Amino acid sequence: MINNSKAQENRFQKYRKFAIVYSIRMKFSHLFLLLILLNGFALGQINFKSEKLSKIIYEVSYNGQKDENQNPIWVVSDGTNFLISSKNALSQKSDFPVEMTFVNTTNKSFNPIAFLNPDETVGMLDTTSISEQTFEFTDQTKTILGHTCKMAKTIVNSNTIEIWYTDQIPMKASPNILGAELGLVLEIVRNGNFVTQAVKIEKNNFKLDESFAQAQVEMLKKMDYQDKIWRARFTHLEVFSNQQIHFSDEFEPKTGVMRFANGTVVVKKIRFPKLNSNAQIFVDLTEQSNGDAYDRTGSVFLIPTEKPVSFLDALQNGIEKLPVYENGNGKKYQGIAATKDYEPPVELMRFFTPFGVKHFNERVSLKNKNWQDSVYYRQEISDYGSLLSEKEVFIGVFIGNYDKGGHLVSLNVSIHQNEASEEALKKAIPLFNTLNIMEMAGQEYSTLFDSEKGLEVEFELKEDLKNAHLKYITTGHGGWGNGDEFLRKKNTVLLDERVVFDMIPWREDCGAYRLYNPVSGNFRNGLSSSDYSRSNWCPGTLTNAYLIDLGDLEAGKHKIKVQIPQGKPEGNSFSVWNVSGVLVGE
């Protein structure tokens, strides 16, 4: 169950607001009929009398301060049993999911109840006892709402709780399950500064209407019940489930999944709901080796399709469909930079597979090494809301590999809608992405930084962009002793010839992820390959974007430059730098 007092305390401290509000409006009928039907619970005989119900209103304060806009706790009691809820929930003003607690003092139990949406109501099947509560009874008394109250103390999770209750009214009720059997609890004080106090008692005048439509209550075990409530608080979009990414023409067809570049790229069309400016959006990906033993570059990406040419055209019809970037080094780089008619893929997450997690766990046994079963990556992508809201978009995953077994991935998007504001969604403008997602279909490796010119992208703003920043992802590659993967190289980013970023991207924490890398090579010096520091990545991790502050940008033409002193090839070995950039602003 949700501890109403604790939840409201956290809400008060952070936002000075009180609510049991979440995402969709609740039907009044479900609540009232459920109260009538509670006798049907398979948890024992619960007799909640529908005539002569009393309502107690509680408000919360912290350090003597009270939010006048709080959502008061409402407790409805028939004298013996009671329901803990809130004003908004009982007044048809709450959004889903709404959780309440029914306390049965007769059989000393309480049962959480949750309204997930207009058509789904669940209860917790597990009987939860309140008989184990222990109290220290004191001689202290005080008057609350004209009634003499006694005080009992208890300790909960190292918190000192004072419970003020009265036996002058023949009623049992409390703003939470503490003190449910003592009588009518009119005040609870936590650690001396968080107070839940009754402000009004309305006796025997709270009516239930038995004419409401029937509510179906699905009884669940505790774990299933809690999972239902958790998932009802946000929108969950499944993109891929146990999807194989491998180099092979043999594959298991899956509905809606498109495969490209010999199976190393998978893409799916996903419909997003309307997003507000305060929505928080996350992608999460779970990866396991299905035969590939090596650390590989991976990317979760979004394909913009509003310009005449898109990356999807190349996936479907060949790499020659993409505009070519040249910087004088003699090579042609397909689809890496924005043009008037094209936007490159937006990198939602760059991740790196470890050395053989899961598939090779049983083949390598080392003392005190308990290999992980999979790698879980999760990243916020809220800045890209304008590219997603109320749109059908193409989302893909790439893992560069030449292995027939390859990798297995599951990808999800979760949308957590917060209180809406009047602000518009941030603008997101894709500028460049040098990662060769179509590596296995002929897209050139990003070796362009061997030229002093590096990468230059011109773009035009139709209107001013305020509070602009560049989301810049960079990783260096070249997996031999003198390759840029293991060398510190400064990245310099210029906007309109002004340096806005000048630093060395580097990771020194790779050894912390050893347990994800069962077949990482072991060397004479006692280190494993996965332990070595790298150019802004580690096997088994994701790479965060740098947020480069650009200030306010005026409408008109601008130019971004990226320069990196890329190392020279040695034999057949060469270095590359995968960089991507999206301009975000208001």
N, C-alpha and C positions, 0 to 999 in steps of 0.2 A: 504494500500500500504506500501511498504518499503521505508523509507526515505533514499535515497542513501547516502546523506552526513553524516547522523548520523551513518548508518551502517559502512561506510568506516572509520569514526572517531574511532569507537569502535575497528575496525579491526586494524587500525594504532596503537592505544595506546597499544593493547594487543600483537600483533604479527608483527607489521610493514609490514603488507602485505595488499594488496587491491585486492578484487576479488568479483565478483558476481558468485561464483562457488559452485556447490553442489554435485550432484551424478552421472548423466549420460549425455553423450554428446548431444548437441542440433543440430537439423537439420537446416541448413542455410535457406532452402526453407520455413520453417514455418514462420520465422520472416518476410521475404520480402513479401510473399503473404499476410500475415496478414495485413501489412501496406496498401496493395492495397485494401483489402477487408474491411477495417475499416468502409467504408460507410455503410456496412451492419449491423453494430451495432444497436441494438434497443435503443440507447441512444441519438439519434439525428443525424442530418446530419453532418458527419465528412468528410471533403473533403481534403484528404492528397494527394497532387499532386505528381505524381511519376516521373515527369521529372524535372529538376532544383532544386534538393534538396541540401541543404548546411549541412556541418558537423562541429560542434564545439567540440574541444577536451579540456577537463578540467582535471587538476591534483590537488591533495590534498596535503597540508603540515600541520604540527602541530608544533607549536613553532619554525617555521622557518626550520624544517627538513622535507625532502621529501624522500619517499621510491622510489628508482629508478626502483623497480620491481613491482610497483603498477599497478593495472588495471584501466586505465584512464576512466573517464566518457565520453561517446560519446553522443552528442545530435544531432539528425537529424531534420532539420526544412525545411518546404516549404515556410517560410516567415511568416505564420500566426499560424499554428499548428506545434507541435513538439513532438518527441519521445525521452524520456530519457532512455538511455541504457548504455552500456559499450563497451570497445574495444573487450574484450573477447567474449561477446555475439554476436556482429556484425561481428566477424571474425572467427566464428565456433570454438571457443576455450573454451567455457563455458560448464559446466556440469549442469544437471538439478537439481532442478527446476530453471528457469531463469525468473525473474520478471522485467517487464519494465512498464513505465508509459507514456500513450498518453495524451497530454495536448491539449485541444481544446479551444483556446482563443476566438473563435467566440461565442460559447455558454457558455463560462466561466466555463468549467468543466474539470476534469481529470479522466481517467479511467485506473486502473491497468490491466495489461495483464500478464499472466504467462504461460510459456511453461513447463509442468510438466514432459513430456517424449516425445519421437519421435511421438507418436500418440495422445497426449492429450494436448490441449491448452484451457485455460479458461480465461474468462474476468469477471470483476465485474459488475453485472447488475445495482447496485445502482449508480445513477448519483451523483458525488461528485463535489460540487461547489468550485470555487476559488474566487468568487466575494466578500467574506467576509474578505479578506486580507486588513489590514489597515497599512498605512505607515506614518512616519514622514519624510517629504522631507527636505533636507538640501541644503546649497549653496556649499558644498564641491565638488570638482572635482579632477580627476586624469586621467592620460593617461594609457591605457592598450591596448597592441597590436596596438599602433598608433591611437587609438580612444579615444576621450574625453568622460569620464564617469561621471555621476552624482551619488550621494549617497542618498539612502533612508534607514531609520531604521525601525525595527519592533521588537516586543517581542514575542517569542514563548516558552511557558513552562518555563518562567523565564530566557530564554536565549536571550541575545541581538544579533540581526542579522543585519549586515550592507550589503546592496545590492548595488553593483556598476553596473550601466547599461548605455548603450549608445543608442541614437536615431539617430546616424549618419549612421547607416545601417538599411534599411527598413526590419527588421526581428524581430520576437519575439521568444525568446528561453531562457532557463535557466537550470542549472544543477539540479534543483529541482523545485517544483511547486511555490516556493516563487518568487515573482516578475515576474510571467509569463506574465502579461499584460503590464509591464513597457517598454519593448523593448527587446534588446539583453543584457542579464545579463552576464557580463564577470568576475565577482568576487563576492563571498559571504563569509563574515567573521563572524564566530560565536564566541562570547565572546572574541574577540580580538586575539585568538590564533589558531583557526582552520580555514584554508583558502582553499576554492575551487576556483581556478582561471583558466580562459581560457588560453591555451598556443598556440592554433592554430585555425584559421578559414579557412575552405575550402569551397569557395562559388560555388554553382551551379554546382558541379561536382560529386555529390554522386548519383549513378545510382541504380535503382531498376530493377530487372529482372522479367518480368511478365510471364515467362515460367515455373516457379516453380509449383510443384504439390499443389493442393488445401489443405489449412489448415482448419480444422473444429474447430470453436471457440464455446465452451460451455459457455453460459452466466449464471452466478450464483449470488445469493444474497451474500452480504458482508460476512456473517458468514460462509457460505458454501465455498466461494472463499478462505477465509483465512485458513479454515480447510484443504482444498485441498493442498494449498502450504505447510502448516506445515507438513502434512503427507508425502508429496513428498520428504522431506529432509532426511528421514530415512526409514529403513526397519521395518515394523511392522509385527510381528508374533503373531497371536491369538492362544493360547493354549487351554484355556477353556472359555466358555461363559455361565454365569449363571448356572454353574454346581453344582448340589447338592452333598454334602458330608455328609453322614448320615449312621446310623447303621440300615440297612434294606435290605432284599432281593427283595423288590419292588422298581423299579426305572424306570426312563425314559431313554431308550437307546439313545445314541448320537453317531454319526458317528466318528469312530476313538478313542473313549474314552473307556478305559479299567478300570473296577472296581475290587477292591480287598479288602480283610479283611472286609467283610460284608458291603462294600460301604464306608469305612472310608479312603480309598486310591483310588485316580484316577490317571491314567497314560495315556499319549498320545505321539506318535512318531512325532517329529518335524524335518524338514529339515532346516539346517542353511546354509547361503551362505558363500563364502570365506571371512575371516576376516583378516584385516591387524593389525599390532602391535599397532596402535594408535586408533583402533576402541573402542568405548565406548558402553557397552552393559548393559541394564537395564531389570530387571523383575519388573512388577507391578501387584499387586493383590488387588482386591476389595472383601470385605467380608460382609455378612449380616447373621444374625440369621434367620433360617427358623423353629425355634421351640426350639432349645437348648438355655437354659438360662445362661449357665456357661462359665467362661473363660477357654479356651482350648489351648493346645499346638498345633501349626501348623508348617508345614515345606514344603517349595518348594524345590524339590531335583532333581538331575540328576543321572541317573543310568549308571555307566560305564559298558560297555559290551565287552571290548577287552580281558579280562582274561577268562580262561575256565569256571569259575563260576561267575554269576552275581546275584545281588539282584532280578532281574527280574525272575530268575529261581525259587526263593523262593515264589515270589508273585503268580506265575503261578502254581507251583507244591508243595508248602508247605515249612514251615520254616526249616524243617530238611535238606534242600538242602544247607544251609549255613554253613560255617566253624564255629566252636564253640571256644569261648575264655573262659578260666578258670584261676582264680587267687588264688585259694585255699580257697575261702569262701563257697564252696559247691554248687554253682550255675553255670549254663551254659548259656553264653550270645552269642546269635546267630548273626553272620554277622556284628559285631561291629568294627572289626579290619582288616586291610589289611594283606593278606598273599601272597605267591608266585603266587597263582592261583585265587585270589579274591581281588576286590577293593570295599569298602563300598560306599553307596550313597554319592554324593557330595551335601552338604547343600547349596543351592543358597540363601535361605532366611529362617530364623526362625522367626515366627510371633506368636502372641497370640491374640486369639479372645477376645473381651470384653464380658461383661455380657448382652447378649440378644439384641444387637443393631438392630434396625428396627422392628423385630418381636414383641418386647414387648414395643415399644415406646408409644403406645396408652393406655397401661394398667397401666402405672405408670406416674402420673402427679405430678410434684413438682414445686413450684413457682420459676421462673427465671431459670428453667432448660429446655432448648430446645434441645431435644435429636438429635443426628446426625443420618443421614439416612443409613450410611454405614461407613466402615473403609477402607481407601486406604493406601496400603503399597507399597513402591518403593525402590529398592536397586540396586546398581551397581554391576555387576558380571564380569567386564572386565578381571579380573585375570584368568578367566576360559576359555578364548577364544580358547586355544589349544584343549580343550575338545569338542568344538562346531564347529569349522571352517570346512565347507564343509562336514559335517557329518549329518546322521540321528540319532537323539538321543532320549532317552526316558526321558521325564520330568513328574514329578508327584507332587501331592499335598496331604498332609496328615493332617487331623484334628482329634485328638483323641476325640471320643464322643460315647455315647450309646443312642443317641436320634434318633427317627424315622424321625423327620423333619430335624434335623441337621443344616447345614449351606449351604449358596449359595456363590460360589466364581466365579470370572472371572480373568483369568491370561493371561498376555501378555508379550511378549519380544520385546524390541525395540533396534535396532542396528544403531548406529550413526557412520558412517565411516568418519574419519578425514583423513587428508593428510597422505598418506602412507610413511613409513620410511623403511630403509633397515633392521631394526631389526626383528628378528624372534619373533613369539608369545611366551609369557612366558610359561614355563612348569608348569603344575599343576598335583600333585601326591596325590590322596586321601589316607589318612592314617587311620582315625578312625571316627566313628559316632555312639555314644551310644544311640541316640534317637530311641526308639522302634517303628519305623514306622508301623510295623505289630503288634502293640499292640493287636488289636482285632482279630488277627489270631495266637496268642500264643507266640509272641516274648517277651522275658524276659525284665522286667523293669531294668533300669541301676542302680542297687544297688551295683555295684562292688566296689565303693569307701569306703565301710565299711572295706575293707582290706587295710593294709598298702602298699601292692604292687600296688593297684589301677589298672591303665591301662598301659600296656607296649606293644609297637608296634615296631618290628624290620623291617627295610626296607633296600634295597640295591640300591644305585645309580650307574647306568652303566657309567656315566660320571660326571665330576665336575658340580656343580650347583652354579652359582654366584648370589650374592645379594639375598640369600634365605630368605624367611620369612614363618612363620606358620600362616595361617588364622585360628584362634581359637575362636569358639563360645561356650559359657558356660552359662547354667541357672540351678538354683537349685529349687527343687520341694519337696513338703511335706506340704500340706495345713492345718496344725493345729498349735497351739501356739508354739510348740517346733520343728516344721518341718523346714527343711532347706530352704524352700521357704521364711521364715521370719527371718532367722538367717544369720549372716555374716560369711562366711566360705572362708578361703584362698585357692586359687587354685595355685598349684605349677607345673610347666612344666619343665622337664629336657630333654636336648639333650645330649646323650652320657655322662650321669651322671653330666652334668653341668647345673645349674639352669639358665633358660632363661626367666622365667616368674614367678612372685611371688607376687600375689595381691588378694584383695577381690573384686569380681565382685558384684556390688550393684547398684540399681536404687532408687533414692529418689524423682523422678518427677512424680510418678504415679497419683497423684491428678490432674495433668494437663489434664488428659484424662477422667475425670468424665462424660462428656457429651456423651461419647460413651458407657456408662455402665448404661442403665436405670434400670436394676434389680440387681445392685450391692447391697449387704446387707448393711443396715444402723444400726449403733451401738449406744449404750447409750451415748458414748462420742462425738457424732456428726459427726464422720467419717463414710465413706462407705468402704466396703471391697476393692474396686478398688483404694482407696486412699493410701493404705498401701505400704510402701517401700518393695521391694522384691529383691531376688537374681538374679539381672541383667535382670529383665523383668517387664513389667507392662501390665495389661489387655488392649488390644487395640493398642499395639505397636509391632515393630519388634526389634530384638536384633542384634546389630552390632557385627561383628567379631573383636577381638583384632588382630593386626598385630604384631607378635613376630619376631623381627629381629634375624636371625640366621647367618648372614654373608655369607661367601663363604664356601660351603661344598664340600669336596673331594669325588671323586668316591669311592665306597666301602660300607661296612655295617655300619648302624647307628641305634640308638635306642631312641625312644621318650617315656617318662614317664609322666603320669598325676596323681597327688596325691591330694585328697581333704578329709578333715576330716569329712566324712559323719556322720550325726547323727544317733542314734540308733532308732529302731522301738518302737512304743508305742501301744500295743494292735494290731489292724489290720492296723494301720497307719505306713507308712514308707517313708523315704526320698529317692530321686533319683537325680542324676546329669546327665543332657543331655549335652554331650560335643561332638564337631566335629572338625576335623582338616584336613586341606589340605596344603601340602607343595607347595610353589610357588617360582619360581626362573628363572634365565636366563641360 
